[in-house]
Amino acid sequence: MRPSDHDDAQVLDAAAVAQLRLLGEEDSGHFIEELVALFDRDFSHRAGALQAALRASDFARATSLAHTMRGSCVAVGAQRIARRCEEVEERVGREDYVGARVVAAQLPAEYVLAKQALDAEVHRLRGSD
């Protein structure tokens, strides 16, 4: 199934987003906005490094990066992309390097969906400031 076949509820973990909303209500969404900005910078950088590691057959580094990326995704409730990162880890662990590269190549599109859903959450919390 293509990433565009899903809606925000499937992209984000509802329980994690609810926790973020509670935190964000106290400061009109500023905390979540900062968290999403950090996720944006971190994920973008690491996704490029992951692609480079896989191209260079540096599978230990690729596993480490995918694991770290998964943790960042979980922290902001981006469940579907977290599962993709976990899948990269698992495929490398099974020495399915072609499969790992295929899944890693899907991460940018998944990231766009996660970022859009997170931005929508920030907008909801911030209201129409």
ABEGO torsion letter per residue (X at the ends): XBAAABBAAAABBAAAAAAAAAAAAAAGGAAAAAAAAAAAAAAAAAAAAAAAAAAAGBAAAAAAAAAAAAAAAAAAGBAAAAAAAAAAAAAAAAGBAAAAAAAAAAAAAAAAAAAAAAAAAAAAAAEAX
